[in-house]
Amino acid sequence: MASAHSHARWVRHRGNWGWILAYGLVSIGIGVLALAEPLATGFATGLFLATLLILGGAIALAAGFSTRGWHNHWLDIVTGLVAIALGLLIIWHPFLGAISIVWFIGAWLFTGGILELVAGFRATEHRGMLILLGIVDMVLGLYLFLAGPLTALFVLALLVGLSFLFRGAMLCLLALRLRRLARS
């Protein structure tokens, strides 16, 4: 039953294969550009983060000054003002936002590595794998957290570029599969 339902869903979308292929090719193009131009990628990512912060801050302010919503209006107002201030700071210096993303990823990996080490030392199974993974995550996290601005922008461009390339390739494969279904 599940496969018949899945097949029906594929058949319903098979006429859209050209649009999906175009989306995949555009995604691949963006991925290539992101990898080729790490500074532009960092700039665009910083502006995107600034936009999200300003929009989120405006929504939080609206909620804070609204009579509806939850009961802590001051928290909404303060977080809204902080988000807007950070967004404006990042607009003023977009690379700061891009670099902070890489530093956050580094801190996240380092913290996760510590937790993996603790789990590895407590584990009775897969101890070696958990300890190795914890060490790798801690070293990579520390490297990213301590990375200079150019290294951070390069890593961000690499992550963004590879993400777009992978997404684009998967969309192109999907489009070709739908095209094959449309012709059958």
C-alpha positions as CSV (number, residue, x, y, z in Angstrom):
1,M,0.0,0.0,0.0
2,A,2.8,2.5,0.9
3,S,4.5,1.9,-2.4
4,A,1.3,2.4,-4.4
5,H,0.8,5.7,-2.6
6,S,4.4,6.7,-3.1
7,H,4.2,5.9,-6.8
8,A,1.0,7.9,-7.1
9,R,2.7,10.9,-5.6
10,W,5.6,10.5,-8.1
11,V,3.2,10.3,-11.0
12,R,1.4,13.4,-9.9
13,H,4.6,15.5,-10.0
14,R,6.3,13.9,-13.1
15,G,5.2,16.8,-15.3
16,N,7.2,19.2,-13.2
17,W,10.6,17.6,-13.9
18,G,11.8,20.6,-16.0
19,W,11.3,23.0,-13.1
20,I,13.0,20.7,-10.7
21,L,15.9,20.3,-13.0
22,A,16.2,24.1,-13.4
23,Y,16.1,24.5,-9.6
24,G,18.8,21.8,-9.3
25,L,21.1,23.5,-11.9
26,V,20.6,26.9,-10.3
27,S,21.5,25.3,-6.9
28,I,24.7,23.8,-8.4
29,G,25.6,27.2,-9.9
30,I,25.1,28.9,-6.5
31,G,27.3,26.2,-4.9
32,V,30.1,26.7,-7.5
33,L,29.9,30.5,-6.9
34,A,30.0,30.1,-3.2
35,L,33.1,27.9,-3.4
36,A,34.8,30.2,-5.9
37,E,34.1,33.5,-4.0
38,P,34.4,32.9,-0.2
39,L,34.3,36.7,0.6
40,A,31.1,37.2,-1.4
41,T,29.6,34.1,0.3
42,G,30.5,35.5,3.7
43,F,29.1,38.9,2.8
44,A,25.8,37.4,1.6
45,T,25.6,35.1,4.6
46,G,26.2,38.0,7.0
47,L,23.4,40.1,5.3
48,F,21.1,37.1,5.4
49,L,21.7,36.7,9.1
50,A,21.2,40.4,9.7
51,T,17.9,40.3,7.8
52,L,16.7,37.4,9.9
53,L,17.7,39.1,13.2
54,I,16.0,42.4,12.2
55,L,12.8,40.6,11.1
56,G,12.8,38.4,14.2
57,G,13.4,41.4,16.4
58,A,10.6,43.4,14.8
59,I,8.2,40.4,15.4
60,A,9.4,40.2,19.0
61,L,8.8,43.9,19.5
62,A,5.3,43.7,18.0
63,A,4.6,40.8,20.4
64,G,6.0,42.7,23.3
65,F,3.8,45.8,22.7
66,S,0.8,43.7,21.8
67,T,-1.9,42.9,24.4
68,R,-2.1,39.4,23.0
69,G,0.5,36.6,23.4
70,W,2.2,35.4,26.4
71,H,2.6,37.3,29.7
72,N,6.2,38.4,29.7
73,H,6.1,41.5,27.4
74,W,9.4,42.9,28.7
75,L,11.3,39.8,27.6
76,D,9.9,40.2,24.1
77,I,10.8,43.8,24.0
78,V,14.3,43.3,25.3
79,T,15.0,40.3,23.0
80,G,13.5,42.2,20.1
81,L,15.7,45.3,20.7
82,V,18.8,43.1,21.1
83,A,18.0,41.2,17.9
84,I,17.5,44.4,15.9
85,A,20.7,45.9,17.4
86,L,22.7,42.8,16.4
87,G,21.1,42.8,12.9
88,L,22.1,46.4,12.4
89,L,25.6,45.7,13.7
90,I,25.9,42.9,11.2
91,I,24.6,45.1,8.4
92,W,27.4,47.6,9.3
93,H,29.9,44.7,9.3
94,P,28.5,41.6,7.4
95,F,31.6,39.6,7.8
96,L,31.2,39.7,11.6
97,G,27.9,37.8,11.2
98,A,29.4,35.3,8.8
99,I,32.4,34.7,11.1
100,S,30.2,34.3,14.2
101,I,28.4,31.5,12.5
102,V,31.6,29.6,12.0
103,W,32.6,30.3,15.6
104,F,29.3,29.1,16.8
105,I,29.7,25.8,14.8
106,G,33.2,25.5,16.4
107,A,31.8,25.9,19.9
108,W,29.0,23.5,19.1
109,L,31.4,20.8,17.9
110,F,33.8,21.3,20.8
111,T,30.9,21.0,23.3
112,G,29.5,17.9,21.5
113,G,33.0,16.4,21.5
114,I,33.3,16.8,25.3
115,L,29.9,15.0,25.6
116,E,31.0,12.3,23.3
117,L,34.2,11.7,25.3
118,V,32.2,11.5,28.5
119,A,29.8,9.0,26.9
120,G,32.7,7.1,25.5
121,F,34.4,6.7,28.9
122,R,31.1,5.6,30.4
123,A,30.1,3.2,27.6
124,T,30.6,-0.5,27.6
125,E,30.0,-0.8,23.8
126,H,31.5,1.3,21.0
127,R,33.9,3.0,23.5
128,G,36.7,3.5,21.1
129,M,34.5,4.9,18.4
130,L,32.8,7.4,20.8
131,I,36.2,8.5,22.2
132,L,37.7,8.9,18.7
133,L,34.6,10.9,17.5
134,G,34.8,13.1,20.6
135,I,38.5,13.9,20.1
136,V,37.9,14.6,16.4
137,D,34.9,16.9,17.1
138,M,36.8,18.7,19.9
139,V,39.9,19.3,17.7
140,L,37.7,20.4,14.7
141,G,35.6,22.6,17.0
142,L,38.6,24.2,18.6
143,Y,40.1,24.9,15.2
144,L,37.0,26.6,14.0
145,F,36.4,28.5,17.2
146,L,40.0,29.8,17.1
147,A,40.0,30.3,13.4
148,G,41.0,33.7,12.0
149,P,38.5,35.6,9.9
150,L,39.8,34.4,6.5
151,T,39.8,30.8,7.6
152,A,36.3,31.2,9.0
153,L,35.0,32.7,5.8
154,F,36.7,29.9,3.8
155,V,35.0,27.3,6.0
156,L,31.6,29.0,5.7
157,A,32.0,29.2,1.9
158,L,32.9,25.5,1.8
159,L,29.9,24.5,3.9
160,V,27.4,26.7,1.9
161,G,28.9,25.7,-1.4
162,L,28.9,22.0,-0.7
163,S,25.3,22.2,0.6
164,F,24.1,23.9,-2.6
165,L,26.1,21.5,-4.8
166,F,24.7,18.4,-3.0
167,R,21.1,19.8,-3.0
168,G,21.4,20.6,-6.7
169,A,22.8,17.2,-7.6
170,M,19.9,15.5,-5.7
171,L,17.3,17.7,-7.4
172,C,18.8,17.0,-10.9
173,L,18.6,13.2,-10.1
174,L,15.0,13.6,-9.0
175,A,14.1,15.6,-12.1
176,L,15.7,12.9,-14.4
177,R,13.7,10.2,-12.5
178,L,10.5,12.2,-12.9
179,R,11.3,12.7,-16.6
180,R,11.7,9.0,-17.0
181,L,8.3,8.4,-15.3
182,A,6.7,11.0,-17.5
183,R,7.8,9.2,-20.6
184,S,6.7,5.8,-19.4
